[in-house]
Amino acid sequence: MNQPREPILNVPPVVVAMLLVLGFVHAAREWLLPDGTDRMLVWTLAFVPARFDSGALTEGILPGGRGAELWSFFTYALLHADWMHLGFNAVWLLAFASPVARRFRTPRFLLFFAATIAGGALAYLLVHAGSLAPMIGASAGISGMMGAAARFAFEPGGSLDLWRRDRENADRVPAAPLLVALRNPRVFTFVAVWFGLNLLFGLGSVSFLTGENQSVAWEAHVGGFLAGLLLFSMFDPVQPAPVVDDERDWN
């Protein structure tokens, strides 16, 4: 008798498609585009804070013009520094985007992913206003998926509730309101460890893990994570869990 596949191994088609697009873009850059064309593409699609600084004198210098001021909030996520950077992001994308995609379904998931990518770009802009250093990579969106997953995966019956798990509906459990969820010790620990690791990224202590030869845009990670954590309820199609009182059993 055929056994149904475990949900954790059943990668949603939209996540597979995202991985294929990211892989195709990087392969085209590596193997098909001349160096000059690749540099032009990077400067056109990457997020460059100097585009938004009238005193930076980038008018006519950076390709893309006014249009890039809009699309670069999203297109920077299509580019990666090298195959290791892409592979590192792909692993985390599989792990955290899959449960969110199963919960949200494709259209809602894509809009949510775009919102977290834009949130990461906005955070990077606020910290690096006027900088000519281009930011690339899908890490902000992946961080957003981590923030979103934290809202429901630790709930009773959720993906990370190993003791009381309905595998068929693990990604569809009702989520608690944010302030209630943060009182869950597992959620709080996850969020605290996540911010601690990104503090180390900011200090340059663990950048070797990503395979990047440049500094890690930890500010974009934080922006994406906060966007995922805070915007989750706006996109969540599952009826939220009722809160009877302020005391919940997190054991």
C-alpha positions in Angstrom: 0.0 0.0 0.0 1.3 3.4 -0.9 2.2 5.7 2.0 1.6 9.4 1.6 4.8 11.5 1.6 5.7 13.3 4.8 4.8 17.0 4.5 8.4 18.1 5.3 9.5 16.3 2.2 6.7 17.5 0.0 8.2 20.8 -1.3 5.6 23.1 -2.6 5.9 23.8 -6.4 6.2 27.5 -5.8 9.4 26.9 -3.7 10.8 24.6 -6.4 10.1 27.2 -9.0 11.8 29.9 -6.9 14.9 27.7 -6.6 14.9 27.0 -10.3 14.7 30.7 -11.1 17.5 31.6 -8.7 19.6 28.8 -10.1 18.9 29.8 -13.7 19.8 33.5 -13.1 23.1 32.6 -11.4 24.0 30.0 -14.1 23.3 32.5 -16.8 25.5 35.1 -15.1 28.3 32.6 -14.6 28.3 30.8 -17.9 26.5 32.9 -20.5 27.0 36.6 -19.8 30.2 38.5 -20.6 31.8 40.2 -17.6 30.8 43.6 -18.8 27.1 42.6 -19.3 27.1 40.8 -15.9 28.3 43.9 -14.2 25.7 46.0 -15.9 23.0 43.5 -14.8 24.2 43.6 -11.2 24.1 47.3 -11.0 20.7 47.4 -12.7 19.1 44.8 -10.4 21.0 45.2 -7.1 19.8 47.4 -4.3 22.1 50.4 -4.1 21.2 53.0 -1.3 22.9 55.8 -3.2 20.1 55.7 -5.8 17.9 57.3 -3.2 20.3 60.0 -2.1 20.1 63.2 -4.1 23.5 64.3 -3.0 25.2 61.1 -4.2 25.3 62.3 -7.9 24.3 58.9 -9.3 22.0 60.3 -11.9 23.1 58.9 -15.3 25.8 56.8 -13.7 23.9 53.9 -12.2 22.0 51.9 -14.9 18.2 51.5 -14.5 17.4 55.1 -13.8 14.2 55.9 -12.0 12.7 52.5 -12.6 15.5 50.8 -10.6 14.5 52.9 -7.6 11.3 50.8 -7.6 12.2 47.3 -8.9 15.6 47.1 -7.0 13.6 46.7 -3.8 12.8 43.2 -5.1 15.2 42.2 -7.9 18.3 42.3 -5.7 17.1 38.9 -4.3 17.6 37.3 -7.7 21.4 37.8 -7.6 24.0 35.9 -5.5 27.7 36.4 -5.1 28.7 32.8 -5.9 27.4 29.2 -6.0 28.1 28.7 -2.3 26.1 31.8 -1.4 23.2 30.5 -3.5 23.5 27.0 -2.1 23.4 28.3 1.5 20.3 30.4 0.8 18.7 27.5 -1.1 19.0 25.2 1.9 17.3 27.7 4.3 14.7 28.6 1.7 13.7 24.9 1.4 13.5 24.6 5.2 11.5 27.7 6.0 9.7 28.8 2.9 8.1 25.4 2.4 5.9 25.4 5.5 4.9 29.0 4.9 4.0 28.2 1.2 1.9 25.2 2.3 0.0 27.5 4.7 -0.4 30.6 2.5 -0.8 29.0 -1.0 1.0 30.4 -4.0 -0.4 33.9 -4.7 -0.5 34.9 -1.0 2.9 33.4 -0.4 4.5 35.3 -3.3 3.1 38.6 -2.1 4.3 37.9 1.4 7.8 36.9 0.2 8.0 40.1 -1.8 7.0 42.2 1.2 9.7 40.6 3.3 12.3 41.2 0.6 11.2 44.9 0.4 11.4 45.1 4.2 15.0 43.9 4.1 15.9 46.5 1.5 14.2 49.3 3.5 16.2 48.3 6.6 19.4 48.3 4.6 18.6 51.7 3.2 18.0 53.2 6.6 21.3 52.0 7.9 23.4 52.6 4.8 21.8 55.8 3.3 24.0 57.1 0.5 26.2 54.0 0.2 27.3 52.8 -3.2 27.8 49.3 -2.0 25.2 47.1 -3.8 23.2 44.5 -1.9 22.3 41.2 -3.4 20.9 37.8 -2.3 17.6 36.4 -1.1 18.5 36.3 2.6 16.1 39.0 3.6 13.2 37.0 2.2 14.4 33.8 3.8 14.6 35.7 7.1 11.1 36.8 6.6 10.0 33.1 6.2 11.8 32.3 9.5 9.8 35.1 11.2 6.6 33.8 9.7 7.3 30.2 10.6 8.0 31.2 14.2 4.4 32.4 14.4 2.8 29.0 13.9 5.5 26.2 13.8 5.8 26.1 17.6 2.0 26.1 18.3 0.5 22.8 19.7 0.3 20.5 16.6 2.6 22.7 14.6 5.6 21.6 12.5 8.0 21.9 15.5 5.7 20.5 18.1 7.2 17.0 18.1 5.1 15.7 20.9 1.6 16.5 19.6 1.9 16.6 15.8 -0.8 15.9 13.2 1.5 15.6 10.2 -1.3 16.2 7.8 -2.2 19.6 9.2 1.0 20.6 10.9 1.3 23.8 8.7 -2.3 24.8 9.1 -2.6 25.1 12.9 -4.1 28.3 14.2 -1.5 30.9 15.2 -1.5 32.9 18.4 -1.4 36.7 18.4 2.1 38.0 18.3 2.4 39.1 21.9 1.0 35.8 23.1 3.3 33.9 20.8 6.3 35.7 22.2 5.5 34.4 25.6 6.0 30.9 24.3 9.5 30.0 25.6 10.3 28.1 22.3 9.3 31.1 20.2 11.2 33.5 22.4 14.3 31.3 22.3 14.1 31.0 18.6 13.8 34.7 18.1 16.5 35.5 20.6 19.0 33.0 19.0 18.1 34.3 15.6 18.9 37.9 16.6 22.1 36.7 18.4 23.4 35.0 15.3 22.7 38.1 13.2 24.6 40.2 15.8 27.5 37.9 15.1 27.0 38.4 11.4 27.1 42.1 12.0 30.4 41.7 13.9 31.8 39.6 11.1 32.2 36.6 13.4 30.4 34.0 11.3 30.4 35.4 7.7 32.5 32.3 6.6 29.4 30.2 7.0 27.7 31.8 4.0 30.5 31.5 1.6 30.3 35.2 0.9 33.5 37.1 0.3 31.9 40.4 1.3 30.2 41.6 4.4 26.9 40.1 5.3 23.9 42.5 5.0 22.6 41.6 8.5 20.5 44.8 8.5 18.5 43.3 5.6 18.1 40.0 7.5 16.7 41.9 10.5 14.3 43.9 8.2 13.1 40.8 6.5 12.6 38.9 9.7 10.7 41.7 11.4 8.5 42.0 8.3 7.7 38.3 8.4 7.0 38.4 12.1 4.8 41.5 12.0 3.0 41.1 8.7 2.2 37.4 9.2 -1.3 38.1 10.5 -2.2 40.3 7.5 -1.5 37.4 5.1 -2.4 34.4 7.2 -5.5 32.6 5.8 -6.0 30.4 8.9 -8.4 31.6 11.5 -6.3 32.7 14.5 -6.4 30.7 17.7 -8.8 32.1 20.4 -7.1 33.4 23.5 -9.2 32.6 26.6 -6.9 34.2 29.1 -3.3 35.3 29.5 -2.1 32.0 30.9 -1.2 29.3 28.3 0.4 25.9 28.8 3.7 26.0 26.9 5.0 22.7 28.3 
